[in-house]
Amino acid sequence: MATLNDAQKMVDVLGKFIDIVSKELPDDVMAKLSELRVQEANPLAKTIYDVMFDNLDKAKKLNRPACQDTGVIQFFVRAGAKFPLLGDLRRILREATISATKSAPLRLNAVEVFDEVNTGTNVGTNVPFIEWEIVDDSSNIEIEVYQAGGGCSLPGRSIVLPPLAGYEGAMKFVFDTIVDWGINACPPLVVGVGIGTCSNSAALLSKKAMLRPVGTSHPHPKAAEMEKTIEEGLNAIGLGPQGISGKNSVMAVHVEGMAHHPSVLGVGVTVGCWANRHGVIRFDEHLNYEIISHKGVKL
């Protein structure tokens, strides 16, 4: 039987984890940025990468967020149906967000809709955003936290295309979106593409695609080819780091899909900036935890 002490323990751990995510990038993003950095020949682009890594080093040493825009907190939860604190989890995630807001500190980014008043806590109506997935016959829980900044959220788009537009039309929508708006999102970017039936399902799939580890490919060969084609095309644009021109525009392009209605093809695009701040932590039923995304990091 879970207790109030158990719930508070989880609040404390998650608060510290959200804090860490604001200051240290996940292993996959760090590895890819390091790879792109050495590929760059443009002197100005090389300097920008040097500044990026110096920024990350100072964030760690000074214990300050890596970017002043620490975003709106979003959680993607894969919860075992038998996890003992499942019924308390919404409250736990809200309290952990408030805790990290004070400790990091995180910038206050939750503004109540229509009232346009900042809550001062980074929580508000349906914030933090929580997406739930229940895992049958499991007592563990995996929580992914993402800090959705304003710049990288700006290019987000979704559309429903007629079926004759096909996957070529879907790719054209992605290219048009990044060409028009990608420079605002602080390249090199992680681009998530969702293929679904309606605008909201495609948008959600694109967010999940964006959060997939950099360097992974979709298991379906046609989807993997689509990822490769879009990535090569976007890199040919040469946005470079911070959009000042260079060899690469993106760190990765990830595609996720679902079965769709034969009369429509929904397409969503979600973009992550170079400081793609997300992390995954896993708890067992006894609240022992493992940090998946940031190996060697201690809370």
N, C-alpha and C positions, 0 to 999 in steps of 0.2 A: 504494500500500500504506500503510494507516494505521500510525502508530507510537505508542509510549508517550507521546511528547511531544504528539502530536495528542490522545490521550485526556486527558492532563492539561490541555491547553488548554481542552477542552470542559468538564471539571470546573470549572476556574476561572471560565469564563464563566457556566455555569449556577449556580454557587454565588453569584456576584454578582447574577444575575437573581433568584433566589429571595429574596435579601436585599432587593432593590428591591421585589419584590412585597409583602413584609411591611410596607413603609413608604409606598408610593404606590399609590393605587387606579388601575385602568385607566381609559382615557379615557371609555369608554361609561358607566361607573358614575359618574364625576365629573360628566359632563354631565347625567345624569338626576337626581342629588342636587341639583345646582344648579337644575334646573327645578322640582323638588318644593319646594325651599326657598322660592322666591319665590311659590309658590301658597298657602303656609300663612298662615292668618289667626289661628289660635289663638296667643295670646301665649306660653304655655309651650312649645308646639311650635316656634315661631319661635326661642325661646331654645335649645332642644335642638339645632336645626339649626346655630345659631351655634356652639354648643359642639363639634359634630361637625367643622365646618370649621376651627375653631381647633385642634382635636386633630390634624387632618390637616396643618395648617400646622406645628405644633410637631414632629410626627413627621418631617417633611422637614427642618426646620431643625436639630433635635437629633440627627438620624440614628438614630431609634429606631422600633421597630415601632408601627404605628398602633393596635394592640390588643394587650393583654398576652397574650391567647390566640392564639398564632400557628398553632395548629391541628396536625393531622396532614397531612404533605405528600402530595399526590396528583398523579400525572402522567398526562396523556392524550397519547399519542404517536401521531403520524401519520408513519410512517417510510417513506421510499422504499426499495424492495427493494435498491437499489444503493448505499445510504448506506454509506460505508466502515467506520464504527464501530458498525454495528448489533449485532454480536456482543458488543461491550463495553458496550453502553448501560446494562444493568441496574446494573453496577458503577459506571459513570460517574454515574448518577442518585443512587445511594446515597452516593457520596463527595461529590457536590455538596451533598446535603442536610446531611451532617455539616459541610461547610465553612461553609454559610450559618448553621447552628446556632451556630457559634462567632462568626461575623462580625457577625450582625445585632444582638444575639444573639436566637435563637429560643427560646421556652420549651420545656422538655423534656416532650414530650407522648406519647412512645411507651412504652406500658406493656405488657409481655409478657403475653399471654393466659394465664390459669390461675395463673401464678406471681405476677401482679400486682406486678411489679418494674419500675421505670422503667429503660430501657436507658441513659439519660443521653446519647444521641446523636441522638435523633429517627429512628433506624432500628431495625428489629426484624423479627420474622417477618412477611413480606409487607408491610412498611412501609419505605420509602414504597410506597403502592399505585400500580401501573402498569397502565394500560389501553392495549393495543396495537392499532394499525390499520396494516396494511401497504399501501402505495401502489405499484401496479405501475409499472414502467418509470420510476422516479424515483430520483434520487440525493440529493434534499433530505430534510430532516427538520424537522417542526414539533412543538414540545413545548409543551404547556399545563400550567402548574403551578397548583395550587389549594391553598389553605391552609384546611382544613376544621376550623373551630373547634367547640368543644363545644356552644355555644348554638345555632348554626345547624344543627348536625347533629341536635339533639334532636328536631325535628319530623319527621325522615325516616321515611316509612312506605311499605309496599307491600302490596298485597292482590290476590287473584284473585277476580273477580266472576263470577257466572253471566251468560250472554249476555243474558238478558232485562233485566238491570240497565241495559245500554246505556251510551251516553255520558253520559246524565243521571246514572246511578249513579256513573260515574267522576268527574263534576264534584261530586257530593254528597260523595264521599270526600275530594276536595281541600278543599272548604269545611269539612268536619268537622275535618280535620287542622289547618288553619290557625286555625280558631276555637279549638280546644282547646289548640294548642301554639305557634302563631305568635308570641305575645307573648314567648316565651322566647328567640326568635332575633334580637332587636334589630332591629325594623323601622326603615325600610321594607325589605321583603324582595324578593328575586328568587326566584320560585317556578318550579321545573321540574317538569313533569308528563310521565311516560312511559306510553305505551299499548303493551302487549305481550301475550305469552301467559302467561308465568309471573312470579312475584314478582321474580326476580333480573333478568330482561331488562327489565321495566318500571322497576325501580329504577335500573339503569344508564342507560337512556334518559332518565330524569328528571334524573340528574346532568349528562348531556350537554346536555339542554335548559336547565338552570339556567346553564350556562357559555356559552350562546350570547350574542352581543353584545346588550346592552340596546337596545331600539328596533327590533329585527328581528322580522318576522312569519313564521310558517310559510307556505311556498308553496302548500299546499293550502288552498283557501278555507274548508272546513269546520273544519280545524284552526285557522286564523287566527281564525275566528269564535268557536271554543271559547276561545282565548286571551283574546279581547276580553271575552267574557261573564264568565269567571272573574275577570279583572282588575277589571272594573267592580263585580262583586259583592263582592270582597274589599276594594276601596277604600270601598265603602259601609259596611263595618263600622267604618271610621275608627280603626284601631289607632294611627295617627300615629307619629312618630319615637320610638323606644324604647318604644312601646306606651303612651304617656301620653295618647293620643287626638289626633286631628288629621284633616286632609283625606284623606290617603292611607295605605294599609296596605302597598302594594307599589310597587316600581320597575317590575316587569314580571312577566308570566306567560308562560312559554314551554312549548310542547307538542311532543314528538317521539313518533313511533310506528313500529310495524313490523307486518307481516302477523301475524295471530294465529290460533290454533286456533278453529274455529267454536263450540266448546263453552264457551270461557272468555274473559274479558277481564281481563288483568293491568293494574293501575294502580299507578304509583309516584309519590311526591312527594319532592322534594329542595328544601331551602330555603337560600338564601344571605342573610347578614345585610347591613345597610347598608354595612359595610366589607367588601364582596365582593372578597376578595383573590385575584385570579387574573391570569395573564398568559400571553402567547403569544410565543415566540421561534422563529425559523426559521434553520436552518443549511443552507448548501450543502455539496457534497462536499469543498470546500477549507476548511471551517469558518468561512467568512465568515458573519456572522450579521446578522439584522435583527429588531428588536423590534417586533412587530405591535401590541401592546395599549397600549403607553405611548410615544406618539410624542414624540420629542425627548429621551428619557431616555438618558443615557450610562452605561455600566458602567465 
